[in-house]
Amino acid sequence: MTTENRRPRQPFFSQIDVSHGGTASHPPVAGGTNLELITVLREILAAQDRQNELLEELVGQLGASQRQRANELGQWKQANPDLARDCRFAAEALSKVQTEYLASLTQEINENFESLRDGEFMLNEFVDRFGPRVAHLNGLLQVLSQLSASGEAANTPNTR
């Protein structure tokens, strides 16, 4: 959005006096109350319009950076098709390793549930033992998957 197309911004917040301003014996004039209500509603609408504009700008910025990253990744894959294919094979193999590791992790949890639940030391030992490896495996798989070739290379059997 260019600065020429922007309209003047109204403040997001305004003050509304909610204190007791008069005597209780005189009810407020209906016309004045409606005018105040209309003014407040217009201010709310203006604030919502501004929020919508800001959200549209934010979505545009996020979308542009994602498109740029996807374009760069696509260019890398085109420049390195063999390495992209190798990343796909490595991701598939590492995924199998991760599955086996998760199976042993869940077996450990099921066998030692009581001691993990009741003992802070045992829980800390468990997390120290399995946590970093799970986190690193997930990170490696994510990188390999992003760098791997798409489409036809994903359907190619692992011949290595």
SESE-929768 format. One record per atom (N, C-alpha, C, O, CB): x negated, y, z negated. Coordinates in steps of 0.001 Angstrom, whole numbers, padded with zeros to 6 digits, always signed. Each point is the difference from the previous one (the first is absolute). Glycine has a CB too. Layout:
<recs>
XYZ ...
</recs>
This chain:
<recs>
-000848-001169+000000 +000848+001169+000000 -000896+001236+000000 -000925+000083-000808 +002787-001323-000413 -001615+002182+002090 -000812+001205+000061 +000534+001036-000958 +001141-000083-000453 -001717-000394+002828 -000261+001459-002682 +000417+001027-000957 +001067+000905+000585 +000750+000628-000748 -003013-000702-000279 +002349+000156+002361 +001024+000846+000603 +001395-000579-000206 +000970+000751-000099 -002640+000008+001790 +001783-002104-001756 +001307-000642-000112 +000490-000084-001433 +001154-000361-000228 -001697-000933+002253 -000279+001607-002975 +000398-000122-001397 +000825+001189-000429 -000270+001145+000362 -001773-002474-000830 +003035+001025-000297 +000807+001082-000537 -000505+000329-001401 -000712-000809-000594 +002728+000100+001974 -001671+001861-001918 -000485+000373-001330 +000458-001027-001034 +001117-000515+000046 -001078+002957+000600 -000935-002711-001565 +000269-001004-001025 +000611+000639-001233 -000455+001036-000483 -001436-002418+001343 +002934+000733-001353 +000573+000419-001254 -000644-000830-001101 -000435-001123+000255 +002628+001802+000850 -002263-000161-002301 -000629-000758-001086 +000773-001288-000287 +001214-000073+000186 -002073+002220-001173 +000114-003164+000527 +000629-001277-000327 +000913+000111-001217 +001040-000656-000063 -003016-000512+001032 +001593+001982-001916 +000732+000052-001251 +000485+001421-000257 -000641+000975+000394 -000718-002891-001300 +002457+002007+000264 +000499+001300-000421 +000516-000149-001418 +000239-001112-000470 +000360+001794+002850 -000432+000419-003045 +000469-000044-001370 +001505+000185-000033 +000560+000844+000700 -002762+000039-001517 +002833-001680-000001 +001436+000107-000205 +000213+000249-001477 -000493-000758-000836 +001042-000777+002800 +000169+002573-002291 +000255+000337-001397 +001148-000855-000501 +001136+000136+000454 -001966+002232-000123 +000522-003254-001276 +001027-000879-000556 +000349+000390-001431 +000734-000711-000686 -001547-001133+002162 +000285+002971-001916 +000293+000447-001359 +001402+000580-000057 +000587+000363+001020 -003026+000098-001438 +002961-000382-000802 +001343+000534-000218 -000083+001510+000124 -000601+000665-000843 +001261-002601-000679 -000064+002473+002563 -000178+001412+000292 +001128+000897-000460 -000150+001219+000094 -001157-001944+001801 +002379+000237-002367 +001117+000860-000382 +000791-000632-001132 -000427-000981-000608 +000550+001883+002942 +000996-000341-002594 +000834-000532-001065 +000779-001180+000523 +000292-000085+001193 -000125+002338-002272 +000171-003164+000186 +000701-001212+000385 +001456+000270+000327 +000645-000842+000625 -002197-000456-002048 +002077+002405+001037 +001413+000274+000213 +000328+000388+001430 +001158-000089+000408 -001040+000784-002758 -001117-000263+003129 +000245+000402+001380 -000602-001043+000934 -001224-000106+000077 +001232+002559-000723 +000808-003224+001354 -000537-000964+000960 -000615+000742+001172 +000422+001112+000317 +001295-002825-001000 -002737+001098+001348 -000631+000671+001141 +000990+000183+001142 +000949-000768+000160 -003157-000210-000817 +001963+001997+001429 +000834+000285+001157 -000265-001079+001047 -001152-000295+000318 +001133+002807-000793 +001078-003091+001003 -000121-001116+000927 -000793+000382+001245 -000820-000794+000461 +002990-000088-001309 -001962+002033+001389 -000703+000428+001209 -001492+000133-000237 -000791-000384+000862 +002843+001570-000129 -002456-000658-001868 -001415+000148-000324 -000663-001350-000186 -001142-000191+000416 +001632+002383-001483 +000204-003123+000452 -000559-001327-000214 -000197-000714+001327 -001026-000647+000206 +002127+000536-002452 -000150+000217+003133 -000132-000628+001312 -001152+000607+000793 -000725-000715+000691 +003179+000243-000698 -002622+001782-000092 -001091+000662+000697 -001352-000475-000531 -000927-000237+000774 +002403+002231-000383 -001584-002132-001720 -001240-000505-000600 -000251-001439+000433 -001132-000371+000312 +001446+001901-002285 +000724-002326+001992 -000129-001399+000405 -000442-000110+001455 -000863-000813+000329 +002631+000183-001987 -001189+001432+002513 -000373+000000+001411 -001458+000422+000159 -000728-000581+000805 +003111+001095-000155 -002812+000486-001408 -001390+000461+000057 -000956-001102-000430 -001018-000233+000652 +001781+002574-001106 -000440-003015-000637 -000850-001087-000494 -000042-001142+001017 -001067-000554+000261 +001621+001180-002646 +000584-000976+002954 +000035-001068+000994 -000813+000361+001237 -000658-000865+000578 +002909+000199-001420 -002215+001915+001249 -000810+000433+001137 -001493-000090-000316 -000802-000380+000853 +002662+001905-000139 -002226-001170-001953 -001399-000113-000404 -000446-001463-000016 -001113-000314+000421 +001348+002411-001789 +000621-002978+000890 -000307-001430-000004 -000163-000509+001430 -000927-000755+000296 +002196+000471-002457 -000365+000700+003039 -000084-000409+001404 -001289+000510+000643 -000640-000731+000756 +003149+000735-000617 -002892+001222-000425 -001238+000549+000556 -001207-000787-000515 -000932-000276+000756 +001999+002563-000601 -001050-002645-001434 -001104-000779-000562 -000054-001386+000641 -001085-000509+000279 +001286+001773-002454 +000947-001870+002408 +000028-001313+000654 -000489+000091+001440 -000704-000890+000477 +002612+000213-001951 -001539+001743+002162 -000489+000203+001369 -001520+000106+000005 -000662-000570+000868 +002810+001734-000248 -002701-000440-001584 -001457+000148-000088 -000650-001344-000309 -001027-000340+000589 +001297+002724-001361 +000309-003142-000133 -000538-001323-000313 +000025-000900+001228 -000955-000735+000254 +001722+000990-002626 +000311-000201+003128 +000089-000794+001228 -001077+000399+001005 -000600-000862+000642 +003062+000619-001015 -002706+001535+000510 -001057+000461+000906 -001360-000512-000452 -000805-000449+000816 +002151+002495-000286 -001598-001976-001836 -001280-000479-000524 -000146-001505+000204 -001081-000477+000345 +001096+002327-002038 +001056-002593+001483 -000048-001441+000220 -000241-000338+001462 -000747-000929+000305 +002275+000620-002239 -000910+001048+002836 -000226-000217+001427 -001461+000257+000365 -000592-000753+000772 +002975+001400-000305 -002958+000414-001022 -001410+000290+000255 -000887-001109-000557 -000963-000409+000648 +001458+002870-000706 -000173-002950-001141 -000782-001065-000619 +000073-001279+000813 -001021-000652+000220 +001430+001674-002452 +000777-001390+002679 +000154-001195+000826 -000774+000154+001300 -000625-000951+000469 +002883+000524-001477 -002221+001603+001583 -000754+000245+001228 -001497-000154-000212 -000690-000590+000832 +002488+002131-000089 -002303-001015-001848 -001430-000120-000299 -000393-001455-000236 -001013-000462+000526 +001044+002763-001518 +000761-003023+000207 -000308-001401-000280 +000080-000837+001272 -000846-000862+000237 +001721+001140-002571 +000134-000024+003141 +000142-000730+001256 -001156+000253+000940 -000470-000920+000670 +002916+001039-000934 -002910+001122+000321 -001116+000339+000882 -001276-000706-000442 -000752-000502+000835 +001809+002726-000365 -001305-002265-001766 -001225-000667-000464 +000084-001509+000217 -001008-000631+000319 +000675+002445-002025 +001510-002397+001538 +000151-001434+000269 -000172-000312+001486 -000635-000991+000359 +002179+000814-002325 -000986+001012+002814 -000166-000204+001444 -001469+000127+000395 -000493-000770+000825 +002816+001656-000426 -003023+000091-000990 -001419+000187+000295 -000797-001230-000425 -000862-000471+000743 +001119+002960-001024 +000026-003008-000905 -000722-001178-000498 +000294-001216+000866 -000912-000758+000328 +000996+001684-002660 +001171-001122+002707 +000358-001129+000861 -000670+000123+001365 -000429-001000+000575 +002625+000791-001774 -002286+001425+001713 -000665+000225+001285 -001486-000331-000098 -000552-000652+000886 +002229+002442-000329 -002325-001344-001631 -001424-000293-000189 -000238-001497-000166 -000968-000544+000531 +000663+002796-001583 +001188-002912+000315 -000125-001445-000191 +000191-000737+001328 -000716-000960+000287 +001551+001199-002655 +000117+000205+003165 +000208-000593+001324 -001203+000175+000908 -000372-000912+000737 +002791+001344-000989 -003027+000754+000193 -001203+000239+000793 -001142-000911-000458 -000746-000530+000823 +001465+002917-000464 -000850-002566-001684 -001050-000877-000519 +000221-001430+000478 -000948-000682+000391 +000688+002162-002411 +001520-001936+001987 +000312-001365+000438 -000308-000184+001486 -000484-001055+000410 +002271+000913-002173 -001505+001169+002567 -000306-000092+001434 -001504+000005+000242 -000480-000664+000918 +002640+001817-000395 -002904-000415-001332 -001448+000064+000166 -000698-001248-000537 -001114-000317+000416 +001267+002798-000573 +000500-003190-000768 -000599-001175-000637 +000957-001185+000021 +000374-000492-001065 -001735+001998-000397 +001770-001979+002637 +001020-001056+000036 -000477-001313-000630 +000788-000687-000649 +000110+001745+002713 -002174-001417-001883 -000491-001238-000589 -000023+000079-001525 +000384-000948-000684 -001754+000552+002737 +000922+001523-002571 -000038+000176-001445 +001415+000056-000580 +000244-000506-001095 -002435+001723+001313 +003115-000606+000510 +001391+000036-000452 +000574-001412-000064 +000712-000342-000944 -000433+002638+001942 -000588-003119+000008 +000462-001391-000004 -000632-000771-001160 +000675-000769-000683 -000376+000853+003188 -001599+000128-002720 -000681-000658-001109 +000582+000427-001347 +000083-000807-000926 -002159+000687+002318 +002474+001373-001500 +000640+000473-001234 +001328-000725-000223 +000351-000317-001136 -001450+002573+001415 +001837-002519+000806 +001260-000731-000115 -000253-001413-000512 +000693-000468-000903 +000291+001837+002771 -001975-002048-001293 -000321-001362-000442 -000453-000002-001459 +000398-000865-000780 -001040+000252+003136 -000186+001580-002713 -000482+000089-001379 +001151+000295-000958 +000047-000544-001104 -002282+001335+001939 +003152+000062-000419 +001157+000315-000851 +000866-001235-000213 +000479-000237-001109 -000505+002604+001945 +000230-003156+000217 +000797-001217-000139 -000688-001001-000928 +000660-000626-000830 +000275+000991+003132 -002250-000523-002170 -000738-000928-000854 +000000+000481-001449 +000222-000788-000920 -001665+000143+002875 +001196+001931-002155 -000027+000541-001354 +001383-000038-000644 +000119-000124-001219 -002032+001590+001877 +002943-001361+000152 +001362-000117-000514 +000247-001393-000579 +000667-000141-001025 +000104+001835+002714 -001305-002713-001035 +000122-001359-000515 -000768-000153-001310 +000480-000644-000933 -000220-000216+003278 -001450+001453-002413 -000783-000027-001239 +000772+000705-001116 +000050-000482-001131 -002211+000447+002456 +002761+001179-000996 +000768+000743-000993 +001187-000821-000495 +000305+000009-001193 -001008+002142+002273 +001367-002852-000185 +001142-000827-000391 -000438-001083-000981 +000671-000235-001004 +000427+000680+003225 -002213-001100-001939 -000511-001022-000914 -000399+000616-001340 +000250-000583-001056 -001051-000759+003022 +000194+002495-001920 -000408+000669-001231 +001219+000378-000837 -000002-000165-001220 -002052+001038+002375 +003099-000366-000493 +001227+000346-000719 +000664-001233-000594 +000601+000073-001072 -000290+001877+002595 -000416-003088-000832 +000551-001240-000544 -000727-000377-001287 +000641-000389-000976 -000019-000378+003295 -001961+000877-002336 -000733-000329-001225 +000284+001026-001096 +000055-000356-001178 -001850-000740+002555 +001973+002350-001009 +000327+001043-000964 +001349-000269-000654 +000128+000094-001221 -001471+001547+002552 +002338-001972-000535 +001333-000259-000564 +000005-001268-000839 +000710-000076-001003 +000330+001234+002959 -001818-002146-001562 -000099-001215-000802 -000611+000329-001365 +000469-000487-001028 -000705-000917+003126 -000791+002218-002100 -000636+000433-001253 +001000+000739-000885 +000035-000214-001211 -002253+000378+002388 +003018+000692-000583 +001014+000740-000770 +001013-000969-000600 +000316+000090-001186 -000606+001923+002682 +000794-002930-000692 +001025-000923-000478 -000526-000924-001100 +000731-000334-000933 +000326+000429+003192 -002316-000504-002153 -000573-000895-001000 -000323+000717-001303 +000029-000614-001066 -000955-000753+002912 +000617+002659-001773 -000446+000742-001181 +000933+001147-000367 -000435+000994-000582 -001887-001602+001179 +003591+000478-000265 +000950+001082-000217 +000053+000432-001461 -000048+001194-000295 +001372-002049+002218 -001225-000100-002835 +000137+000329-001426 -001211+000775-000510 +000153+001012-000684 +001244-003065+000365 -002588+001587+000646 -001200+000685-000502 -000185+001363+000667 -000515+000927-000625 -000546-003158+000191 +001473+002360+001686 -000079+001304+000673 +000983+000987-000619 -000309+001179-000171 -000392-002316+002300 +001878+000644-002459 +001030+000858-000570 -000351+000414-001416 +000211+001151-000381 +001486-002268+001815 -002232+000190-002219 -000226+000262-001415 -001370+000592-000316 -000159+000668-001022 +001701-002519+000575 -002512+001622+001290 -001349+000451-000324 -000514+001048+000946 -000117-000243+001201 -000305-001957-002154 +000112+003367+000425 -000518+001089+000827 -001361-000371+000579 -000304+000340+001143 +001560+001331-002541 -002077-002369+000608 -001309-000412+000482 +000139-000900+001227 -000694+000197+000997 -000223-000020-003333 +001813-001164+002263 +000186-000927+001115 +000520+000732+001242 -000424-000283+001121 +000875-001574-002761 +000463+002791+001428 +000524+000761+001133 -001109+000840+000640 -000113+000049+001225 +002389+000016-002316 -003091+000593+000265 -001110+000793+000543 -000987-000878+000757 -000485+000388+001063 +000749+001238-002944 -000563-002788+001350 -000893-000931+000687 +000577-000426+001350 -000712-000068+001002 -000124-000738-003226 +002131+000525+002229 +000667-000402+001241 -000078+001112+001042 -000344-000245+001156 +001890-001235-002470 -001227+002698+000898 -000031+001141+000927 -001420+000242+000501 -000210+000260+001184 +002176+000773-002370 -002931-001119+000288 -001401+000182+000414 -000431-001084+000983 -000781+000252+000918 +000284+000823-003128 +001011-002269+002007 -000397-001127+000853 +000626+000071+001390 -000679-000221+001002 +000436-001161-003053 +001538+001691+002109 +000715-000060+001273 +000246+001364+000648 +000061+000091+001226 +001001-002139-002078 -000921+003101+000059 +000406+001307+000527 -000883+000572+001087 +000491+000323+001082 +000448+000066-003264 -002252-000253+001918 -000853+000603+001033 -000009-000797+001303 -000018+000577+001088 -001391+000350-002909 +001420-002232+001707 -000042-000828+001209 +001278+000185+000830 -000063+000092+001226 -001399-001768-002429 +002615+001729+000533 +001264+000218+000716 -000009+001369+000673 +000401+000131+001156 +000818-001618-002795 -001672+002495+000920 -000032+001356+000560 -000930+000070+001207 +000349+000599+001017 +000134+000345-003292 -001654-001548+002170 -000953+000034+001112 +000505-000794+001204 -000146+000431+001143 -001712-000184-002797 +002452-001406+001388 +000564-000778+001112 +001076+000791+000722 +000038+000022+001230 -000537-002142-002459 +001370+002768+000476 +001053+000806+000621 -000588+001123+000837 +000467+000258+001109 +001050-000803-003010 -002544+001220+001375 -000637+001084+000749 -000650-000491+001282 +000141+000623+001053 -000526+000556-003197 -000332-002305+002054 -000637-000559+001198 +001034-000419+001037 -000167+000258+001192 -001741-001038-002603 +002965+000141+000957 +001050-000413+000940 +000651+001195+000677 +000312-000042+001190 +000098-001975-002588 -000210+003071+000638 +000623+001189+000585 -000899+000593+001088 +000477+000342+001082 +000711+000121-003263 -002464-000342+001900 -000927+000560+000990 -000066-000884+001239 +000102+000487+001125 -001443+000562-002971 +001170-002356+001633 -000087-000913+001145 +001283+000015+000824 -000051-000038+001230 -001526-001401-002532 +002717+001493+000638 +001283+000023+000723 +000155+001273+000814 +000494-000041+001127 +000521-001364-002919 -001428+002527+001239 +000119+001259+000733 -000935+000038+001202 +000339+000572+001036 +000302+000568-003161 -001805-001743+001991 -000970+000032+001093 +000225-001102+001024 -000596+000019+001076 -001023+000974-002651 +002468-001943+001247 +000189-001142+000896 +000796+000387+001231 +000774+000957-000002 -000872-002481-001958 -000118+000755+002999 +000712+000235+001251 +001473-000282-000200 +000370-000846-000814 -002414+000257+002151 +002874+001280-000609 +001445-000190-000124 +000524-000815+001169 -000699-000236+000986 +000901+002406-002229 +001035-002588+001106 +000700-000660+001104 -000574-001338+000377 +000115-000967-000754 +000452+003177+001567 -001191-002276+000361 -000444-001277+000559 -001097-000650-000828 -000051-001228-000067 +000662+002075+002309 -001483-000087-002869 -001079-000600-000790 +000554-000653-001262 -000571-000972-000495 -001034+002685+001386 +002706-001191-001410 +000599-000592-001189 +000612-001354+000296 +000130-000835-000895 +000307+003112+000027 -000061-002499+002118 +000617-001268+000381 -001009-001026+000494 +000357-001150+000259 +001685+002414+000312 -003313-000851-000440 -001040-000900+000473 -000413-000935-001131 -000244+000462-001114 -000561+001267+002776 +000720-003028-001403 -000403-000910-001073 -001445+000239-000409 -000825+000437+000803 +002457-002131+000040 -001920+001403-002093 -001357+000194-000543 -000882-001130+000512 +000126-001140-000447 +000762+002306-001643 -001782-000856+003026 -000830-001014+000626 -001408+000004-000541 -000855-000717+000520 +002235+000910+001505 -001644+000563-003016 -001358+000090-000540 -000204-000961-001124 -001088-000059-000572 +000992+002416+001226 
</recs>
